[in-house]
Amino acid sequence: MDLSGILAISGYPGLFKMIGQTKGGVVVESLTDGKRMPAYTTQRILSLEDITIYTIDGDVSLLEVFDKIAKKEKHGQALDPSKVKVDELRDYLESVQTDYDRDRVYASDLKKLFAWYNLLAEKGLTQDAKEELDENPSPSKKNEKADKKPSEPKAKKQAD
C-alpha cells in the first residue's frame, strides 16, 4: 500500500492527495469530493506515512496496520465507525494488531483510523504494492523482453 502524498489536515475532515506546491504550502485534492484547495504551512499537515499507532513494545506504522486490515478484509471496507460502538472497534483492531496499547489509543483515534481506512478502500488505494506490480508491470520490464531479440549479424562494409 502506497500512502505517499496522502495527507491529513487538521481542521478538515477526510484525507487529501497532494497535487503540487505553492510558495506558502501545498495544493491538495480532497479524496471525498475531489475539490482542490491550498493548504498552508501554518496548518498542521500530516502525511499518513509518518503516523504511528502506540503498541505495548513501541510504535507501529499506520501503513502496517492498514495492510493488516486490507488483508483481513480482502481490500474491502472495514467496520463503519459511525455505526458501531467503540468497543467493537477496539476488538477489531486487537484482532488485527494484537499488541496495540488500549490505554494510549483513544476512541477518537480509532474512529479516525477506520474512517481513513474505509476512504482509502473506497478509492482503491489499499492494494499491496506487490499486487499492483503484478497487475500493471512497469513499461521498462515490458521493453526488456522486447529488446532481448536474437542479434542479427551486421552487414559487412563493402570496399570502395
N, CA and C atoms as a LAMMPS dump frame, in Angstrom:
ITEM: TIMESTEP
0
ITEM: NUMBER OF ATOMS
480
ITEM: BOX BOUNDS ff ff ff
-5.0000000000000000e+02 5.0000000000000000e+02
-5.0000000000000000e+02 5.0000000000000000e+02
-5.0000000000000000e+02 5.0000000000000000e+02
ITEM: ATOMS id mol type element x y z
1 1 1 N 0.855 -1.164 0
2 1 2 C 0 0 0
3 1 3 C 0.906 1.234 0
4 2 1 N 0.636 2.128 -0.909
5 2 2 C 1.454 3.329 -1.037
6 2 3 C 0.659 4.535 -0.564
7 3 1 N 1.099 5.114 0.544
8 3 2 C 0.405 6.271 1.097
9 3 3 C 1.179 7.569 0.851
10 4 1 N 2.151 7.529 -0.036
11 4 2 C 2.916 8.745 -0.294
12 4 3 C 2.009 9.775 -0.958
13 5 1 N 2.044 10.965 -0.43
14 5 2 C 1.235 12.042 -0.974
15 5 3 C -0.172 12.112 -0.409
16 6 1 N -0.543 11.189 0.495
17 6 2 C -1.853 11.224 1.142
18 6 3 C -1.678 11.951 2.471
19 7 1 N -2.47 13.007 2.678
20 7 2 C -2.29 13.89 3.821
21 7 3 C -3.564 14.003 4.651
22 8 1 N -3.374 14.259 5.942
23 8 2 C -4.46 14.639 6.839
24 8 3 C -4.171 16.074 7.266
25 9 1 N -5.18 16.925 7.199
26 9 2 C -5.005 18.333 7.549
27 9 3 C -5.905 18.637 8.725
28 10 1 N -5.313 19.158 9.791
29 10 2 C -6.114 19.435 10.982
30 10 3 C -7.133 20.517 10.68
31 11 1 N -8.353 20.29 11.176
32 11 2 C -9.437 21.222 10.937
33 11 3 C -10.293 20.865 9.74
34 12 1 N -9.865 19.886 8.95
35 12 2 C -10.617 19.451 7.773
36 12 3 C -10.896 17.957 7.873
37 13 1 N -12.105 17.54 7.569
38 13 2 C -12.416 16.109 7.625
39 13 3 C -11.868 15.381 6.406
40 14 1 N -11.601 14.111 6.56
41 14 2 C -11.177 13.281 5.441
42 14 3 C -9.694 13.362 5.162
43 15 1 N -9.333 12.841 4.009
44 15 2 C -7.941 12.801 3.584
45 15 3 C -7.775 13.575 2.282
46 16 1 N -6.538 13.951 2.004
47 16 2 C -6.239 14.758 0.839
48 16 3 C -5.038 14.183 0.107
49 17 1 N -5.024 14.376 -1.202
50 17 2 C -3.896 13.964 -2.022
51 17 3 C -3.133 15.217 -2.424
52 18 1 N -1.829 15.206 -2.241
53 18 2 C -1.025 16.364 -2.604
54 18 3 C -0.895 16.433 -4.12
55 19 1 N -1.243 17.585 -4.677
56 19 2 C -1.201 17.793 -6.124
57 19 3 C 0.045 18.57 -6.535
58 20 1 N 0.39 19.587 -5.761
59 20 2 C 1.536 20.417 -6.101
60 20 3 C 1.939 21.296 -4.94
61 21 1 N 2.961 22.116 -5.162
62 21 2 C 3.449 23.007 -4.125
63 21 3 C 3.238 24.45 -4.527
64 22 1 N 3.058 25.284 -3.507
65 22 2 C 2.984 26.724 -3.716
66 22 3 C 4.047 27.368 -2.844
67 23 1 N 4.149 28.681 -2.924
68 23 2 C 5.148 29.391 -2.13
69 23 3 C 4.898 29.221 -0.632
70 24 1 N 3.644 29.216 -0.217
71 24 2 C 3.326 29.144 1.201
72 24 3 C 2.713 27.835 1.657
73 25 1 N 2.814 26.768 0.872
74 25 2 C 2.231 25.495 1.274
75 25 3 C 2.113 24.531 0.111
76 26 1 N 0.994 23.791 0.082
77 26 2 C 0.773 22.808 -0.961
78 26 3 C -0.659 22.915 -1.486
79 27 1 N -0.86 22.412 -2.679
80 27 2 C -2.202 22.317 -3.246
81 27 3 C -2.641 20.872 -3.049
82 28 1 N -3.825 20.693 -2.469
83 28 2 C -4.329 19.356 -2.177
84 28 3 C -5.691 19.148 -2.828
85 29 1 N -6.02 17.874 -3.042
86 29 2 C -7.317 17.498 -3.583
87 29 3 C -7.985 16.547 -2.593
88 30 1 N -9.198 16.834 -2.225
89 30 2 C -9.932 16.013 -1.276
90 30 3 C -10.251 14.658 -1.894
91 31 1 N -10.033 13.582 -1.134
92 31 2 C -10.384 12.259 -1.62
93 31 3 C -11.885 12.02 -1.555
94 32 1 N -12.588 12.796 -0.728
95 32 2 C -14.029 12.588 -0.594
96 32 3 C -14.817 13.228 -1.734
97 33 1 N -14.513 14.482 -2.057
98 33 2 C -15.315 15.148 -3.086
99 33 3 C -14.513 15.657 -4.285
100 34 1 N -13.192 15.51 -4.273
101 34 2 C -12.37 15.893 -5.414
102 34 3 C -12.082 17.371 -5.537
103 35 1 N -12.511 18.176 -4.572
104 35 2 C -12.26 19.62 -4.635
105 35 3 C -10.802 19.907 -4.278
106 36 1 N -10.25 20.887 -4.962
107 36 2 C -8.869 21.298 -4.701
108 36 3 C -8.856 22.56 -3.86
109 37 1 N -7.818 22.659 -3.022
110 37 2 C -7.669 23.841 -2.175
111 37 3 C -6.209 23.963 -1.755
112 38 1 N -5.803 25.149 -1.35
113 38 2 C -4.442 25.292 -0.821
114 38 3 C -4.398 24.903 0.658
115 39 1 N -3.31 24.313 1.065
116 39 2 C -3.054 24.035 2.477
117 39 3 C -1.765 24.77 2.82
118 40 1 N -1.84 25.608 3.812
119 40 2 C -0.719 26.488 4.134
120 40 3 C 0.193 25.888 5.193
121 41 1 N 1.416 26.386 5.24
122 41 2 C 2.393 25.873 6.194
123 41 3 C 2.003 26.169 7.637
124 42 1 N 1.096 27.112 7.843
125 42 2 C 0.648 27.416 9.203
126 42 3 C -0.336 26.365 9.726
127 43 1 N -0.909 25.545 8.83
128 43 2 C -1.819 24.487 9.246
129 43 3 C -1.015 23.24 9.623
130 44 1 N -1.621 22.399 10.414
131 44 2 C -0.956 21.153 10.787
132 44 3 C -1.276 20.116 9.71
133 45 1 N -0.269 19.792 8.915
134 45 2 C -0.415 18.845 7.812
135 45 3 C 0.409 17.611 8.147
136 46 1 N -0.241 16.44 8.146
137 46 2 C 0.436 15.189 8.449
138 46 3 C 0.351 14.242 7.27
139 47 1 N 1.47 13.631 6.93
140 47 2 C 1.476 12.586 5.92
141 47 3 C 1.104 11.274 6.601
142 48 1 N 0.253 10.467 5.97
143 48 2 C -0.136 9.202 6.589
144 48 3 C 1.053 8.269 6.771
145 49 1 N 2.097 8.452 5.968
146 49 2 C 3.296 7.635 6.11
147 49 3 C 3.995 7.874 7.45
148 50 1 N 3.818 9.062 8.027
149 50 2 C 4.516 9.429 9.253
150 50 3 C 3.737 9.106 10.523
151 51 1 N 2.483 8.703 10.41
152 51 2 C 1.641 8.454 11.582
153 51 3 C 1.883 7.036 12.092
154 52 1 N 1.956 6.906 13.41
155 52 2 C 2.152 5.6 14.035
156 52 3 C 1.058 5.336 15.058
157 53 1 N 0.923 4.072 15.438
158 53 2 C -0.037 3.642 16.451
159 53 3 C 0.765 3.138 17.646
160 54 1 N 0.336 3.525 18.845
161 54 2 C 1.008 3.058 20.046
162 54 3 C 0.791 1.56 20.235
163 55 1 N 1.877 0.852 20.538
164 55 2 C 1.788 -0.55 20.923
165 55 3 C 2.482 -0.719 22.261
166 56 1 N 2.367 -1.883 22.835
167 56 2 C 2.985 -2.145 24.134
168 56 3 C 4.51 -2.068 24.034
169 57 1 N 5.068 -2.529 22.924
170 57 2 C 6.52 -2.555 22.752
171 57 3 C 7.091 -1.3 22.104
172 58 1 N 6.275 -0.431 21.586
173 58 2 C 6.769 0.755 20.883
174 58 3 C 5.676 1.325 20.009
175 59 1 N 6.015 1.647 18.777
176 59 2 C 5.052 2.182 17.822
177 59 3 C 5.052 1.335 16.552
178 60 1 N 3.912 1.311 15.884
179 60 2 C 3.769 0.607 14.611
180 60 3 C 3.247 1.616 13.594
181 61 1 N 3.783 1.565 12.412
182 61 2 C 3.363 2.463 11.346
183 61 3 C 1.896 2.233 10.991
184 62 1 N 1.2 3.318 10.696
185 62 2 C -0.195 3.23 10.259
186 62 3 C -0.303 2.401 8.981
187 63 1 N 0.722 2.472 8.144
188 63 2 C 0.768 1.694 6.915
189 63 3 C 0.68 0.198 7.209
190 64 1 N 1.398 -0.268 8.22
191 64 2 C 1.369 -1.68 8.587
192 64 3 C -0.013 -2.093 9.072
193 65 1 N -0.64 -1.245 9.874
194 65 2 C -1.981 -1.545 10.385
195 65 3 C -2.975 -1.588 9.23
196 66 1 N -2.899 -0.628 8.311
197 66 2 C -3.784 -0.624 7.151
198 66 3 C -3.575 -1.866 6.282
199 67 1 N -2.315 -2.301 6.127
200 67 2 C -2.037 -3.515 5.358
201 67 3 C -2.7 -4.735 5.987
202 68 1 N -2.629 -4.821 7.307
203 68 2 C -3.243 -5.956 8.01
204 68 3 C -4.76 -5.943 7.877
205 69 1 N -5.361 -4.759 7.981
206 69 2 C -6.812 -4.645 7.81
207 69 3 C -7.18 -4.997 6.375
208 70 1 N -6.388 -4.524 5.405
209 70 2 C -6.671 -4.795 3.995
210 70 3 C -6.618 -6.288 3.697
211 71 1 N -5.654 -6.98 4.28
212 71 2 C -5.566 -8.425 4.067
213 71 3 C -6.751 -9.143 4.697
214 72 1 N -7.142 -8.692 5.882
215 72 2 C -8.278 -9.324 6.558
216 72 3 C -9.568 -9.088 5.787
217 73 1 N -9.748 -7.905 5.26
218 73 2 C -10.974 -7.542 4.547
219 73 3 C -10.881 -7.763 3.039
220 74 1 N -9.775 -8.319 2.582
221 74 2 C -9.551 -8.526 1.142
222 74 3 C -9.709 -7.222 0.37
223 75 1 N -9.11 -6.18 0.923
224 75 2 C -9.066 -4.828 0.351
225 75 3 C -10.435 -4.165 0.259
226 76 1 N -11.383 -4.652 1.019
227 76 2 C -12.713 -4.046 1.049
228 76 3 C -12.882 -3.172 2.278
229 77 1 N -14.104 -2.728 2.503
230 77 2 C -14.424 -1.858 3.628
231 77 3 C -14.309 -2.621 4.957
232 78 1 N -13.898 -1.912 5.984
233 78 2 C -13.851 -2.461 7.342
234 78 3 C -15.081 -1.951 8.089
235 79 1 N -15.043 -2.009 9.401
236 79 2 C -16.162 -1.528 10.212
237 79 3 C -16.398 -0.039 9.967
238 80 1 N -17.656 0.357 9.962
239 80 2 C -18.009 1.766 9.815
240 80 3 C -18.041 2.385 11.207
241 81 1 N -17.12 3.313 11.519
242 81 2 C -17.044 3.864 12.874
243 81 3 C -18.28 4.642 13.307
244 82 1 N -19.083 5.087 12.363
245 82 2 C -20.285 5.832 12.738
246 82 3 C -21.451 4.898 13.084
247 83 1 N -21.307 3.611 12.792
248 83 2 C -22.412 2.682 13.01
249 83 3 C -22.153 1.642 14.095
250 84 1 N -20.924 1.552 14.591
251 84 2 C -20.615 0.554 15.617
252 84 3 C -20.094 1.241 16.874
253 85 1 N -20.11 0.507 17.966
254 85 2 C -19.618 1.047 19.232
255 85 3 C -18.097 0.996 19.268
256 86 1 N -17.531 1.813 20.138
257 86 2 C -16.079 1.911 20.26
258 86 3 C -15.484 0.572 20.689
259 87 1 N -16.188 -0.18 21.526
260 87 2 C -15.672 -1.483 21.966
261 87 3 C -15.498 -2.441 20.792
262 88 1 N -16.394 -2.369 19.812
263 88 2 C -16.263 -3.208 18.626
264 88 3 C -15.042 -2.797 17.801
265 89 1 N -14.784 -1.491 17.714
266 89 2 C -13.595 -1.012 17.01
267 89 3 C -12.336 -1.484 17.719
268 90 1 N -12.337 -1.413 19.052
269 90 2 C -11.18 -1.876 19.829
270 90 3 C -10.937 -3.368 19.61
271 91 1 N -12 -4.158 19.656
272 91 2 C -11.865 -5.602 19.457
273 91 3 C -11.361 -5.922 18.049
274 92 1 N -11.87 -5.195 17.079
275 92 2 C -11.437 -5.42 15.696
276 92 3 C -9.957 -5.082 15.541
277 93 1 N -9.543 -3.928 16.06
278 93 2 C -8.136 -3.545 15.952
279 93 3 C -7.258 -4.545 16.684
280 94 1 N -7.733 -5.049 17.82
281 94 2 C -6.957 -6.044 18.564
282 94 3 C -6.838 -7.35 17.781
283 95 1 N -7.836 -7.689 16.987
284 95 2 C -7.747 -8.906 16.175
285 95 3 C -6.717 -8.745 15.048
286 96 1 N -6.47 -7.507 14.653
287 96 2 C -5.509 -7.243 13.583
288 96 3 C -4.123 -6.929 14.142
289 97 1 N -4.074 -6.065 15.121
290 97 2 C -2.824 -5.628 15.762
291 97 3 C -2.93 -5.995 17.239
292 98 1 N -2.508 -7.185 17.591
293 98 2 C -2.75 -7.734 18.929
294 98 3 C -2.072 -6.951 20.051
295 99 1 N -0.982 -6.279 19.766
296 99 2 C -0.234 -5.618 20.832
297 99 3 C -0.459 -4.105 20.908
298 100 1 N -1.546 -3.608 20.318
299 100 2 C -1.755 -2.162 20.396
300 100 3 C -2.102 -1.778 21.838
301 101 1 N -1.736 -0.564 22.225
302 101 2 C -1.913 -0.101 23.604
303 101 3 C -3.304 0.488 23.785
304 102 1 N -4.173 -0.24 24.473
305 102 2 C -5.563 0.188 24.671
306 102 3 C -5.664 1.477 25.492
307 103 1 N -4.681 1.741 26.337
308 103 2 C -4.734 2.933 27.185
309 103 3 C -4.37 4.213 26.437
310 104 1 N -3.467 4.118 25.487
311 104 2 C -2.994 5.323 24.799
312 104 3 C -3.655 5.56 23.442
313 105 1 N -4.368 4.573 22.903
314 105 2 C -5.103 4.758 21.654
315 105 3 C -6.54 5.07 22.027
316 106 1 N -6.923 6.317 21.832
317 106 2 C -8.24 6.796 22.258
318 106 3 C -9.33 6.413 21.267
319 107 1 N -10.578 6.558 21.709
320 107 2 C -11.731 6.253 20.861
321 107 3 C -11.727 7.131 19.613
322 108 1 N -11.37 8.391 19.749
323 108 2 C -11.33 9.29 18.592
324 108 3 C -10.274 8.831 17.578
325 109 1 N -9.163 8.295 18.084
326 109 2 C -8.124 7.759 17.195
327 109 3 C -8.65 6.563 16.413
328 110 1 N -9.378 5.688 17.095
329 110 2 C -9.926 4.505 16.438
330 110 3 C -10.928 4.885 15.354
331 111 1 N -11.793 5.829 15.673
332 111 2 C -12.789 6.266 14.692
333 111 3 C -12.118 6.852 13.461
334 112 1 N -11.082 7.654 13.689
335 112 2 C -10.362 8.277 12.581
336 112 3 C -9.633 7.213 11.757
337 113 1 N -9.006 6.261 12.43
338 113 2 C -8.279 5.194 11.752
339 113 3 C -9.199 4.419 10.814
340 114 1 N -10.372 3.998 11.312
341 114 2 C -11.284 3.223 10.487
342 114 3 C -11.95 4.071 9.402
343 115 1 N -12.221 5.319 9.69
344 115 2 C -12.79 6.207 8.671
345 115 3 C -11.777 6.411 7.539
346 116 1 N -10.509 6.627 7.891
347 116 2 C -9.469 6.797 6.883
348 116 3 C -9.295 5.528 6.065
349 117 1 N -9.238 4.382 6.742
350 117 2 C -9.064 3.121 6.009
351 117 3 C -10.218 2.925 5.022
352 118 1 N -11.453 3.139 5.467
353 118 2 C -12.608 2.949 4.595
354 118 3 C -12.584 3.894 3.395
355 119 1 N -12.118 5.124 3.6
356 119 2 C -11.997 6.072 2.499
357 119 3 C -10.956 5.593 1.486
358 120 1 N -9.823 5.119 1.987
359 120 2 C -8.78 4.597 1.094
360 120 3 C -9.269 3.362 0.352
361 121 1 N -10.006 2.484 1.04
362 121 2 C -10.54 1.277 0.402
363 121 3 C -11.559 1.643 -0.67
364 122 1 N -12.375 2.637 -0.389
365 122 2 C -13.386 3.091 -1.348
366 122 3 C -12.736 3.614 -2.624
367 123 1 N -11.597 4.281 -2.47
368 123 2 C -10.887 4.852 -3.619
369 123 3 C -9.928 3.849 -4.27
370 124 1 N -9.851 2.632 -3.73
371 124 2 C -8.988 1.605 -4.312
372 124 3 C -7.517 1.792 -4.017
373 125 1 N -7.19 2.463 -2.933
374 125 2 C -5.79 2.732 -2.588
375 125 3 C -5.222 1.75 -1.574
376 126 1 N -5.925 0.648 -1.296
377 126 2 C -5.444 -0.305 -0.299
378 126 3 C -4.729 -1.49 -0.92
379 127 1 N -4.503 -1.458 -2.22
380 127 2 C -3.822 -2.565 -2.88
381 127 3 C -2.379 -2.635 -2.417
382 128 1 N -1.872 -3.843 -2.263
383 128 2 C -0.46 -4.031 -1.92
384 128 3 C 0.398 -3.618 -3.101
385 129 1 N 1.572 -3.137 -2.811
386 129 2 C 2.477 -2.715 -3.876
387 129 3 C 2.825 -3.907 -4.772
388 130 1 N 2.986 -5.085 -4.191
389 130 2 C 3.323 -6.275 -4.963
390 130 3 C 2.185 -6.619 -5.924
391 131 1 N 0.945 -6.552 -5.459
392 131 2 C -0.2 -6.845 -6.313
393 131 3 C -0.307 -5.836 -7.438
394 132 1 N -0.005 -4.565 -7.165
395 132 2 C -0.074 -3.533 -8.193
396 132 3 C 0.957 -3.805 -9.28
397 133 1 N 2.163 -4.25 -8.874
398 133 2 C 3.191 -4.545 -9.857
399 133 3 C 2.808 -5.749 -10.705
400 134 1 N 2.197 -6.765 -10.091
401 134 2 C 1.777 -7.942 -10.834
402 134 3 C 0.702 -7.591 -11.851
403 135 1 N -0.231 -6.72 -11.466
404 135 2 C -1.318 -6.343 -12.362
405 135 3 C -0.863 -5.395 -13.454
406 136 1 N 0.022 -4.462 -13.123
407 136 2 C 0.484 -3.447 -14.067
408 136 3 C 2.005 -3.455 -14.128
409 137 1 N 2.596 -4.351 -14.905
410 137 2 C 4.052 -4.353 -14.961
411 137 3 C 4.566 -3.034 -15.528
412 138 1 N 5.704 -2.62 -15.036
413 138 2 C 6.241 -1.337 -15.478
414 138 3 C 6.648 -1.423 -16.949
415 139 1 N 6.604 -0.305 -17.656
416 139 2 C 6.953 -0.303 -19.076
417 139 3 C 8.374 -0.774 -19.318
418 140 1 N 9.287 -0.524 -18.395
419 140 2 C 10.673 -0.937 -18.597
420 140 3 C 10.784 -2.456 -18.629
421 141 1 N 9.966 -3.176 -17.827
422 141 2 C 10.014 -4.64 -17.848
423 141 3 C 9.427 -5.182 -19.144
424 142 1 N 8.403 -4.524 -19.679
425 142 2 C 7.832 -4.958 -20.942
426 142 3 C 8.858 -4.78 -22.059
427 143 1 N 9.574 -3.654 -22.034
428 143 2 C 10.547 -3.362 -23.074
429 143 3 C 11.764 -4.26 -22.99
430 144 1 N 12.1 -4.736 -21.785
431 144 2 C 13.254 -5.614 -21.646
432 144 3 C 13.039 -6.886 -22.447
433 145 1 N 11.828 -7.43 -22.397
434 145 2 C 11.543 -8.641 -23.151
435 145 3 C 11.59 -8.361 -24.646
436 146 1 N 11.073 -7.222 -25.057
437 146 2 C 11.067 -6.875 -26.468
438 146 3 C 12.481 -6.61 -26.978
439 147 1 N 13.343 -6.061 -26.113
440 147 2 C 14.711 -5.741 -26.512
441 147 3 C 15.577 -6.983 -26.643
442 148 1 N 15.22 -8.063 -25.995
443 148 2 C 16.043 -9.27 -25.998
444 148 3 C 15.701 -10.155 -27.191
445 149 1 N 15.934 -9.646 -28.387
446 149 2 C 15.745 -10.414 -29.613
447 149 3 C 17.094 -10.999 -29.989
448 150 1 N 17.068 -12.098 -30.697
449 150 2 C 18.349 -12.633 -31.14
450 150 3 C 19.059 -11.606 -32.023
451 151 1 N 20.328 -11.447 -31.787
452 151 2 C 21.061 -10.444 -32.559
453 151 3 C 21.293 -10.935 -33.973
454 152 1 N 21.174 -10.043 -34.906
455 152 2 C 21.386 -10.376 -36.309
456 152 3 C 22.804 -9.954 -36.689
457 153 1 N 23.434 -10.713 -37.551
458 153 2 C 24.788 -10.319 -37.945
459 153 3 C 24.753 -8.988 -38.701
460 154 1 N 25.757 -8.189 -38.427
461 154 2 C 25.829 -6.877 -39.088
462 154 3 C 26.298 -7.053 -40.515
463 155 1 N 25.79 -6.199 -41.373
464 155 2 C 26.203 -6.258 -42.773
465 155 3 C 27.632 -5.765 -42.89
466 156 1 N 28.4 -6.465 -43.7
467 156 2 C 29.788 -6.074 -43.881
468 156 3 C 29.868 -4.888 -44.821
469 157 1 N 30.813 -3.993 -44.498
470 157 2 C 31.003 -2.825 -45.355
471 157 3 C 31.733 -3.284 -46.623
472 158 1 N 31.284 -2.753 -47.72
473 158 2 C 31.943 -3.08 -48.982
474 158 3 C 33.081 -2.085 -49.224
475 159 1 N 34.138 -2.581 -49.712
476 159 2 C 35.296 -1.732 -50.002
477 159 3 C 35.02 -0.908 -51.249
478 160 1 N 35.372 0.366 -51.222
479 160 2 C 35.165 1.237 -52.382
480 160 3 C 36.243 1.124 -53.374
